[in-house]
Amino acid sequence: MISHKLVLELKQILEEDYGAKLSLEEVYEIGSSWISFVELLVKIEQKQICKKQS
């Protein structure tokens, strides 16, 4: 779960760097998706490390 503070920071970054005027709900969805994606990448990497150690 992404905190409200991080949603606001992400919203500011998207507005300043990309000119994207998004609602808080849209920014929350983007942030949550990014977190899920990174979590998936970490799980994949951990599985690969475990296979190499076996």
C-alpha positions as CSV (number, residue, x, y, z in Angstrom):
1,M,0.0,0.0,0.0
2,I,1.3,3.5,-0.9
3,S,1.0,6.3,1.7
4,H,-0.9,9.5,1.0
5,K,2.4,11.4,1.3
6,L,4.0,9.3,-1.4
7,V,1.0,9.7,-3.6
8,L,1.3,13.5,-3.3
9,E,5.0,13.3,-4.0
10,L,4.4,11.2,-7.1
11,K,1.7,13.6,-8.3
12,Q,4.1,16.5,-8.0
13,I,6.8,14.6,-9.9
14,L,4.4,13.6,-12.7
15,E,3.1,17.2,-13.0
16,E,6.6,18.9,-12.9
17,D,8.5,16.4,-15.0
18,Y,5.9,15.2,-17.4
19,G,3.1,17.9,-17.4
20,A,0.6,15.2,-16.4
21,K,-2.4,16.6,-14.5
22,L,-3.8,13.6,-12.8
23,S,-6.3,13.1,-10.0
24,L,-5.1,11.6,-6.7
25,E,-7.0,8.4,-7.6
26,E,-5.1,8.1,-10.9
27,V,-1.8,8.7,-9.2
28,Y,-2.6,6.2,-6.5
29,E,-3.3,3.6,-9.2
30,I,0.0,4.3,-10.9
31,G,1.9,4.2,-7.6
32,S,0.2,0.9,-6.6
33,S,0.9,-0.6,-10.0
34,W,4.6,0.3,-9.8
35,I,4.9,-1.2,-6.3
36,S,3.3,-4.4,-7.5
37,F,5.6,-4.6,-10.5
38,V,8.7,-4.1,-8.4
39,E,7.5,-6.7,-5.9
40,L,7.2,-9.1,-8.8
41,L,10.7,-8.4,-10.0
42,V,12.1,-8.9,-6.5
43,K,10.3,-12.3,-6.3
44,I,11.7,-13.4,-9.7
45,E,15.2,-12.4,-8.7
46,Q,14.9,-14.2,-5.4
47,K,13.8,-17.4,-7.2
48,Q,16.7,-17.1,-9.6
49,I,19.2,-16.7,-6.7
50,C,17.8,-19.7,-4.9
51,K,18.1,-21.8,-8.1
52,K,21.7,-20.8,-8.5
53,Q,22.5,-21.7,-4.9
54,S,21.0,-25.2,-5.2
